[in-house]
Amino acid sequence: MKTFLLLFTGICFFYNCSFAQVSISADTSLPASCAMLEVKSTAKGFLPPRMTTTEMFSISNPVAGLMIYNTSDNYLAYYNGILWERTNGTAYSIPLGAHIGGGIVFYLDGTGIHGLIAAETDQGANIPWGCEGFSIHGAQGTAVGTGNANTLAIVTACTYLGIAAKICSDLVLNGYSDWFLPSKDELNLLYAQRTLVGGFANAIYWSSSEYSSITGQAWMQAFYNGDQYTGWKSDPFYFVRAIRAF
């Protein structure tokens, strides 16, 4: 009985504390009613975590509002949900390999603040491209920037379950739901940064680029030698890695 009472008291204490407001101060005053946490002092300041730019971009999947003090340029910095920004309003150029946007940055365009992010792990193995019996209008794009449109075209026109494009389109990962199967050229960029991103199998990966409806083929890439091939869309032998744009 005594053990039960102690356990019950502990649970009640934890419950109350977990929903309490917190005041850090030299006196015993309560925090402001509008604040969950209030720090009071007339002699000392609030010191956030201090780190370099490299360390800042190594934070995995930061959430909007996260704040640090950047010792590389002596600025207070915060994550706005898309980019790290200084408190003077200027954004940090994103390095390749940064852990943001639900995955790992593997490509940047000329702005330095937009590009492509890869999921950190594969989304499947032994997956068919699907829709081998007909052409997918709008899925022939091969250039960087066409993977999302290819994927949308495939899942709109094809009702097959468990195909490469649908696996990516249905993916919800680290708070993001706008993943897609990379185009031929996007897949090649991903291959070029395979060591930086990591987690790839010594295997062949599908792109979202249809090669030919007549021959029933789509583009794919071998991640053991970098060669790009066309394969039968019905072949269930290949891997899938989703990406997203930012």
HUBEL-V749834 format. One record per residue. SS is DSSP state (H for helix, E for strand, - for the rest). PSI is psi as a letter, one per 40 degrees, with the letter a starting at -180 (none if undefined). Layout:
ss,psi
SS,PSI
SS,PSI
This chain:
ss,psi
-,d
H,d
H,d
H,d
H,d
H,d
H,d
H,d
H,d
H,d
H,d
H,d
H,d
H,d
H,d
H,d
H,d
H,e
-,e
-,i
-,i
E,h
E,h
E,h
-,i
-,e
-,a
-,e
-,i
-,i
-,i
-,i
-,d
-,e
-,h
-,d
E,h
E,h
E,h
-,h
-,i
-,e
-,e
-,i
-,i
-,h
-,h
-,i
-,h
E,h
E,i
-,i
H,d
H,d
H,d
H,d
H,e
-,e
-,h
-,h
-,g
-,i
-,i
-,h
-,e
-,h
E,i
E,i
E,h
E,h
-,e
-,d
-,e
-,f
E,i
E,h
E,i
E,i
E,h
-,e
-,e
-,d
-,i
E,h
E,i
E,i
-,e
-,e
-,e
-,h
E,i
-,h
-,h
-,h
-,i
-,h
-,e
-,i
E,g
E,i
-,f
-,e
E,a
E,h
E,h
E,e
E,h
E,h
-,a
-,e
-,d
-,e
-,e
-,i
E,a
E,i
E,h
E,i
-,i
-,e
-,i
-,i
-,e
E,i
E,i
E,f
E,h
-,i
-,d
-,i
-,f
-,e
-,e
-,i
-,i
-,h
-,h
-,e
-,f
-,e
-,h
-,e
-,i
-,h
-,e
-,e
H,d
H,d
H,d
H,d
H,d
H,d
H,d
H,d
H,d
H,d
H,e
-,h
-,e
-,i
-,i
-,e
-,i
H,d
H,d
H,d
H,d
H,d
H,d
-,e
-,h
-,h
E,h
-,f
-,e
E,i
-,e
-,f
-,i
E,i
E,h
-,i
-,i
H,d
H,d
H,d
H,d
H,d
H,d
H,d
H,d
H,d
-,f
H,d
H,d
H,d
H,d
-,i
-,e
-,i
-,i
-,g
-,a
E,h
E,i
E,i
E,i
E,e
E,h
E,h
E,d
E,h
-,d
-,d
-,e
-,f
E,i
E,i
E,i
E,i
E,h
E,h
-,e
-,e
-,e
-,e
-,i
E,h
E,i
E,h
E,i
E,h
-,e
-,e
-,h
-,f
-,e
E,i
E,i
E,h
-,h
E,i
E,i
E,i
E,i
-,none
